[in-house]
Structure formats: C-alpha cells, structure tokens
Amino acid sequence: MEPAGAHRSDLMLAKLMQYGFILPDSIDPEMAPELYADVLRDKPVGAMRRVFENLRLGRYERFRSFLPKPPELSALVDDAARHDREMLRIERERVSGIEERRRLSASLSPEEKQRRREKVAAAKALIAGAAAHRTTGGHDDRH
C-alpha cells in the first residue's frame, strides 16, 4: 500500500488523456495537473492503478470519456484502497488461522494425535457404511 507522489499521478493522468479522456469543463486545463496531484498525493499506488485501469477499460458508467473531477477520482481511489485493506485483512486472518492450527497441532502429544487419527478413521468407516447402505437401497438380498 505504497503512497503515490505527485509525479506518479501526473503520469497516470497524462496516460488517460492519451487514451482520449477529456477534462470536465469545470476544470481549468492549466490547473488540472496540480488539482489531480493534490487529491491523489499519498493515495495507495495499487488502488490508484486499479482505478485508472478501470477508467481506461470503461468500467465506470459515468466516466466513459470524461475524467472524474478530482474529488470524484479521490473517492474512487479511496473505495479501491478500502477494498484492498479488507482483502489484506481477510488474507492475514486466513494465514493466522493456518498458523494457529499448525501451532496447536504441533503441541499435541503422540497419543493425542493417534487418538484423533482413530477418530477420523472411525468417522470415515461410518460414512462409507452409510454410503454403501444407500447404494443398496437398504435392502438385504437374502430375504
């Protein structure tokens, strides 16, 4: 979640304009680089890239040919960054859960591990028996 500097936002803005995006009428073309750089400075680069890519690909209905105004662009990047943070939190929780299970598993005594293996084997046998019973329809052919 590296923060962007003004230079990076200038490059991305110039690239979008090369793709044919035009500035909204309310934005002075002379001031545009500074206005956009101000709102994008210190935004996460990854989120900014994703928003710019989505703009380029036309994934925002409102912004197919016009650039979003600086506050709108800032909000789009903030939403993308929020999504990134949430995905990062979920991934950390997943990894933490795996590490916790490993730690708990490593601290089990050999006897406890064997007891658990036997319990799993018994459950598998019970499931296999129930499955066999279902495939034969529960009927005994000897009658």
Secondary structure, 3 states (H helix, E strand, C coil): CCECCHHHHHHHHHHHHHCCCECCCCCCCCCHHHHHHHHHCCCEHHHHHHHHHHHHCCCCCCCCCECCCHHHHHHHHHHHHHHHHHHHHHHHHHHHHHHHHHHHHHCCCHHHHHHHHHHHHHHHHHHHHHHHHHHCCCCCCCC
